């Protein structure tokens, strides 16, 4: 997978915040013309805070079959501190190293993290989308910003996530009577595309299969292939 070198990573928190604001203006929030996906990938990162090391995983699956076709991981030192809202600077160097190992480039990438549902509108999914120039979707387990009304108990129920008067994401019930996930545009997709992608990739579990498997791979519980 080709990775664009947009900037360096050795910067301060203040510089990182300004960079997020600058890059947020480059995020494409509408669907670009592309054929139906043949491959979808999931991205996740596991970090051992005690030892200061992490593992990033990228799992590529066939679509719509959702069969694993490639698993790549990258391990290394994590130098950025944990600061809410700056997750991409902590995790992206390892994620991009794993992405560079991927041979079968996916058509869309689901990320365990935020897209534009972020205080400065540039979460991990959006940042990664810009670096890969591939459609990306953020699918987080918790809210970072904004709020939403209640949603129905059935699978497929949704509620808009609003932050400071702006639509930034959608709460999506992926299984009936189970806590929703929080879906947002990463890059080069619209809200409907993002929600549809998550629901099409979700089966027996709350999380979509690509990010669920990426989580297992980052924990060493899914062997490379």
Secondary structure, DSSP 8 states (H G I E B T S, - for coil): --------S---HHHHHHHHHHHHTT---S-------SEEEEEEEEEETTTTEEEEEEEEEETTT--EEEEEEEEEE--S---TT-HHHHHHHHHHHHHHH-SS--SEEEESS-SS-STTS--HHHHHHHHHTSEEEEEESS-SS-B-----SSTT-EEEEEETTEEEEEEE-SSTTS--EEEEEEES--HHHHHHHHHHT--SSSS-HHHHHHHHHHTT-S---
